[in-house]
């Protein structure tokens, strides 16, 4: 594989190709919280994942699962509140 580099203020930055129009996903709040936890409490696991280039995929998965759980919990609270209001009326 041939990699080209761009010189930015004396630093060589690799030019990684990606498909036109393809947007790279970024982890959200829960992914960054997981990253901070791994750095602080599981540093060796964090370093291994970083070296194996699996950290990004892991953080995205954690973020998706956490968002789904939060959404489910919020939906549950809304349903519960609507039942309470119906009973009181």
Backbone as ProteinMPNN parsed JSONL, in Angstrom:
{"seq_chain_A": "XXXXXXXXXXXXXXXXXXXXXXXXXXXXXXXXXXXXXXXXXXXXXXXXXXXXXXXXXXXXXXXXXXXXXXXXXXXXXXXXXXXXXXXXX", "coords_chain_A": {"N_chain_A": [[0.841, -1.168, 0.0], [0.559, 2.195, -0.84], [1.254, 5.218, 0.68], [0.638, 8.649, 0.813], [1.868, 11.799, 2.013], [1.154, 14.927, 3.658], [2.74, 17.975, 4.247], [2.453, 19.803, 7.087], [3.147, 22.553, 8.744], [5.717, 21.526, 9.325], [5.12, 18.982, 10.148], [4.413, 15.691, 9.096], [1.503, 14.615, 7.741], [-0.511, 11.838, 7.182], [-2.214, 11.107, 4.114], [-5.14, 9.793, 4.073], [-7.176, 7.843, 2.099], [-10.66, 8.209, 1.364], [-14.02, 7.401, 0.519], [-15.816, 9.504, -1.707], [-18.158, 11.715, -0.36], [-18.634, 10.112, 1.782], [-19.225, 10.038, 5.162], [-17.479, 10.128, 8.158], [-18.253, 8.493, 11.119], [-18.633, 9.892, 14.35], [-17.971, 9.351, 17.775], [-20.37, 9.977, 20.359], [-21.493, 11.659, 23.322], [-21.614, 9.497, 25.215], [-19.774, 7.703, 24.181], [-17.413, 9.163, 24.446], [-17.358, 9.398, 27.203], [-16.929, 6.719, 27.868], [-14.411, 6.381, 26.717], [-12.889, 8.088, 28.378], [-13.211, 6.747, 30.806], [-11.914, 4.293, 30.235], [-9.298, 5.245, 29.812], [-8.666, 6.222, 32.36], [-9.158, 4.102, 34.205], [-8.756, 1.598, 33.046], [-6.279, 1.45, 31.663], [-4.375, -0.167, 30.337], [-5.951, -1.832, 28.704], [-7.106, 0.156, 27.138], [-4.815, 1.13, 25.789], [-4.079, -1.149, 24.319], [-6.321, -1.444, 22.639], [-6.115, 0.938, 21.275], [-3.672, 0.602, 19.902], [-4.345, -1.583, 18.302], [-6.164, -0.444, 16.715], [-8.927, -0.517, 17.24], [-10.375, 1.002, 18.901], [-12.001, 3.163, 18.06], [-14.192, 1.939, 16.769], [-15.209, 0.501, 18.936], [-15.942, 2.588, 20.713], [-17.949, 3.847, 19.218], [-19.871, 1.804, 19.133], [-20.482, 1.511, 21.889], [-21.565, 4.044, 22.346], [-23.848, 3.997, 20.67], [-25.374, 1.897, 21.84], [-25.771, 2.911, 24.425], [-27.23, 5.266, 23.87], [-29.54, 4.131, 22.812], [-30.504, 2.769, 25.068], [-31.011, 4.92, 26.815], [-32.996, 6.258, 25.358], [-35.008, 4.307, 25.386], [-35.535, 4.2, 28.135], [-36.49, 6.816, 28.555], [-38.816, 6.731, 26.977], [-40.245, 4.833, 28.427], [-40.658, 6.266, 30.832], [-42.331, 8.317, 29.891], [-44.612, 6.856, 29.074], [-45.36, 5.816, 31.551], [-45.913, 8.151, 32.996], [-48.088, 9.121, 31.527], [-50.014, 7.169, 32.128], [-50.354, 7.595, 34.855], [-51.443, 10.186, 34.908], [-53.836, 9.69, 33.56], [-55.182, 7.987, 35.385], [-55.495, 9.677, 37.607], [-57.199, 11.651, 36.624]], "CA_chain_A": [[0.0, 0.0, 0.0], [1.337, 3.419, -0.974], [0.633, 6.324, 1.427], [1.248, 9.963, 0.603], [1.824, 12.655, 3.198], [1.093, 16.372, 3.467], [3.544, 18.677, 5.233], [1.718, 20.878, 7.751], [4.0, 23.169, 9.764], [6.821, 20.639, 9.647], [4.629, 17.652, 10.504], [3.893, 14.923, 7.969], [0.186, 14.063, 8.013], [-0.846, 10.901, 6.102], [-3.433, 11.343, 3.348], [-5.894, 8.557, 4.019], [-8.277, 7.972, 1.141], [-12.006, 7.783, 1.727], [-14.94, 7.571, -0.593], [-16.444, 10.812, -1.792], [-19.473, 11.78, 0.252], [-18.691, 9.251, 2.96], [-18.965, 10.757, 6.398], [-16.979, 9.275, 9.216], [-19.029, 8.656, 12.346], [-17.91, 10.324, 15.532], [-18.687, 8.956, 18.989], [-21.033, 11.06, 21.063], [-21.232, 11.856, 24.75], [-21.379, 8.245, 25.928], [-18.525, 7.152, 23.669], [-16.308, 9.898, 25.064], [-17.324, 9.006, 28.615], [-16.287, 5.396, 27.895], [-12.977, 6.585, 26.456], [-12.288, 8.649, 29.588], [-13.171, 5.674, 31.797], [-10.841, 3.373, 29.867], [-8.008, 5.908, 30.039], [-8.41, 6.402, 33.789], [-9.269, 2.914, 35.033], [-8.342, 0.398, 32.302], [-5.336, 2.044, 30.722], [-3.723, -1.18, 29.489], [-6.936, -2.203, 27.682], [-7.199, 1.309, 26.24], [-3.611, 1.159, 24.953], [-4.153, -2.273, 23.377], [-7.339, -1.114, 21.638], [-5.563, 2.031, 20.48], [-2.659, 0.033, 19.008], [-4.996, -2.469, 17.344], [-7.079, 0.418, 15.957], [-10.305, -0.951, 17.457], [-10.986, 1.894, 19.884], [-13.059, 3.954, 17.436], [-15.355, 1.066, 16.575], [-15.726, 0.203, 20.27], [-16.603, 3.778, 21.246], [-19.196, 4.037, 18.464], [-20.828, 0.792, 19.577], [-20.906, 1.884, 23.24], [-22.415, 5.227, 22.219], [-25.14, 3.583, 20.094], [-26.105, 1.105, 22.827], [-26.176, 3.807, 25.513], [-28.31, 6.139, 23.382], [-30.743, 3.305, 22.693], [-30.981, 2.526, 26.431], [-31.564, 6.182, 27.32], [-34.256, 6.494, 24.643], [-35.964, 3.341, 25.906], [-35.899, 4.641, 29.48], [-37.317, 8.007, 28.415], [-40.121, 6.284, 26.49], [-40.902, 4.182, 29.557], [-41.118, 7.31, 31.749], [-43.45, 9.013, 29.27], [-45.774, 5.969, 29.17], [-45.728, 5.734, 32.96], [-46.512, 9.427, 33.373], [-49.409, 9.229, 30.897], [-50.922, 6.301, 32.864], [-50.632, 8.252, 36.137], [-52.331, 11.297, 34.623], [-55.136, 9.116, 33.21], [-55.779, 7.464, 36.615], [-55.845, 10.807, 38.468], [-58.328, 12.377, 36.049]], "C_chain_A": [[0.894, 1.243, 0.0], [0.594, 4.549, -0.268], [1.39, 7.609, 1.121], [1.032, 10.798, 1.854], [1.737, 14.117, 2.781], [1.884, 17.022, 4.593], [2.737, 19.851, 5.788], [2.574, 21.371, 8.905], [5.117, 22.236, 10.234], [6.412, 19.242, 10.067], [4.087, 16.963, 9.261], [2.597, 14.231, 8.374], [-0.172, 13.115, 6.869], [-2.165, 11.277, 5.427], [-4.163, 10.011, 3.219], [-7.061, 8.731, 3.064], [-9.604, 7.536, 1.758], [-12.92, 8.111, 0.569], [-15.595, 8.943, -0.542], [-17.845, 10.75, -1.196], [-19.619, 10.922, 1.492], [-18.359, 10.081, 4.189], [-18.521, 9.777, 7.463], [-17.788, 9.549, 10.476], [-18.114, 9.047, 13.491], [-18.667, 9.839, 16.758], [-19.288, 10.187, 19.656], [-20.617, 11.107, 22.526], [-20.838, 10.553, 25.447], [-20.11, 7.541, 25.441], [-17.323, 7.836, 24.301], [-16.21, 9.611, 26.56], [-16.643, 7.647, 28.767], [-14.785, 5.524, 27.673], [-12.273, 7.113, 27.705], [-12.183, 7.603, 30.695], [-12.019, 4.703, 31.492], [-9.471, 3.98, 30.138], [-7.661, 5.954, 31.518], [-8.316, 5.091, 34.559], [-8.809, 1.618, 34.353], [-7.333, 0.8, 31.232], [-4.684, 1.005, 29.814], [-4.666, -1.638, 28.379], [-7.08, -1.081, 26.651], [-6.016, 1.347, 25.276], [-3.636, 0.04, 23.916], [-5.149, -1.95, 22.261], [-6.844, -0.003, 20.719], [-4.554, 1.502, 19.466], [-3.269, -0.88, 17.947], [-6.0, -1.731, 16.473], [-8.526, -0.077, 16.046], [-11.049, -0.013, 18.392], [-12.149, 2.686, 19.286], [-14.336, 3.154, 17.254], [-16.02, 0.75, 17.911], [-16.503, 1.397, 20.833], [-17.912, 4.069, 20.528], [-20.261, 3.051, 18.925], [-21.365, 1.115, 20.973], [-21.869, 3.064, 23.178], [-23.797, 4.847, 21.687], [-25.984, 2.824, 21.108], [-26.612, 1.999, 23.96], [-27.306, 4.729, 25.082], [-29.626, 5.368, 23.268], [-31.347, 3.046, 24.074], [-31.627, 3.775, 27.026], [-32.906, 6.462, 26.665], [-35.346, 5.558, 25.158], [-36.452, 3.752, 27.294], [-36.799, 5.871, 29.428], [-38.717, 7.639, 27.929], [-40.925, 5.628, 27.612], [-41.456, 5.225, 30.533], [-42.319, 8.055, 31.189], [-44.712, 8.167, 29.364], [-46.285, 5.888, 30.606], [-46.436, 7.01, 33.403], [-47.911, 9.554, 32.772], [-50.412, 8.33, 31.596], [-51.302, 6.94, 34.191], [-51.622, 9.385, 35.936], [-53.726, 10.779, 34.293], [-55.87, 8.624, 34.458], [-56.256, 8.609, 37.501], [-57.072, 11.534, 37.918], [-59.524, 11.531, 36.206]], "O_chain_A": [[1.865, 1.321, 0.753], [-0.567, 4.813, -0.578], [2.62, 7.649, 1.164], [0.13, 10.535, 2.648], [2.185, 14.499, 1.699], [1.72, 16.664, 5.759], [2.383, 20.774, 5.055], [2.711, 20.691, 9.922], [5.417, 22.179, 11.427], [7.272, 18.398, 10.318], [3.382, 17.58, 8.462], [2.596, 13.364, 9.248], [-0.145, 13.521, 5.708], [-3.11, 11.709, 6.086], [-3.837, 9.199, 2.353], [-7.849, 9.666, 3.207], [-9.654, 6.612, 2.57], [-12.631, 8.983, -0.251], [-15.889, 9.469, 0.532], [-18.618, 9.841, -1.495], [-20.635, 11.003, 2.183], [-17.324, 10.747, 4.238], [-19.126, 8.72, 7.641], [-17.986, 10.704, 10.854], [-16.974, 8.592, 13.586], [-19.896, 9.91, 16.782], [-18.77, 11.297, 19.528], [-19.537, 10.654, 22.903], [-19.85, 10.508, 26.181], [-19.447, 6.855, 26.219], [-16.338, 7.185, 24.651], [-15.114, 9.583, 27.122], [-15.863, 7.447, 29.698], [-13.987, 4.869, 28.344], [-11.189, 6.645, 28.054], [-11.199, 7.567, 31.434], [-11.25, 4.34, 32.382], [-8.579, 3.297, 30.641], [-6.508, 5.751, 31.897], [-7.493, 4.966, 35.465], [-8.506, 0.642, 35.038], [-7.519, 0.521, 30.048], [-4.462, 1.275, 28.634], [-4.238, -1.814, 27.238], [-7.166, -1.334, 25.45], [-6.196, 1.572, 24.08], [-3.258, 0.252, 22.764], [-4.857, -2.155, 21.083], [-7.126, -0.01, 19.52], [-4.573, 1.904, 18.302], [-2.771, -0.946, 16.823], [-6.619, -2.327, 15.591], [-9.259, -0.06, 15.057], [-12.236, -0.213, 18.65], [-13.176, 2.861, 19.942], [-15.429, 3.635, 17.551], [-17.247, 0.731, 18.01], [-17.599, 1.23, 21.368], [-18.883, 4.491, 21.156], [-21.424, 3.421, 19.088], [-22.568, 1.007, 21.214], [-22.878, 3.08, 23.883], [-24.808, 5.325, 22.201], [-27.183, 3.077, 21.226], [-27.752, 1.858, 24.401], [-28.245, 4.953, 25.846], [-30.693, 5.893, 23.589], [-32.566, 3.097, 24.235], [-32.674, 3.69, 27.668], [-33.854, 6.861, 27.341], [-36.487, 5.981, 25.344], [-37.643, 3.662, 27.59], [-37.771, 5.957, 30.179], [-39.702, 8.187, 28.423], [-42.132, 5.841, 27.73], [-42.584, 5.094, 31.008], [-43.236, 8.393, 31.937], [-45.777, 8.687, 29.696], [-47.492, 5.891, 30.846], [-47.444, 6.952, 34.107], [-48.824, 10.043, 33.436], [-51.587, 8.692, 31.661], [-52.453, 6.841, 34.613], [-52.556, 9.528, 36.725], [-54.712, 11.382, 34.715], [-57.078, 8.832, 34.572], [-57.331, 8.513, 38.093], [-57.908, 11.99, 38.698], [-60.617, 11.925, 35.797]]}, "name": "protein", "num_of_chains": 1, "seq": "XXXXXXXXXXXXXXXXXXXXXXXXXXXXXXXXXXXXXXXXXXXXXXXXXXXXXXXXXXXXXXXXXXXXXXXXXXXXXXXXXXXXXXXXX"}
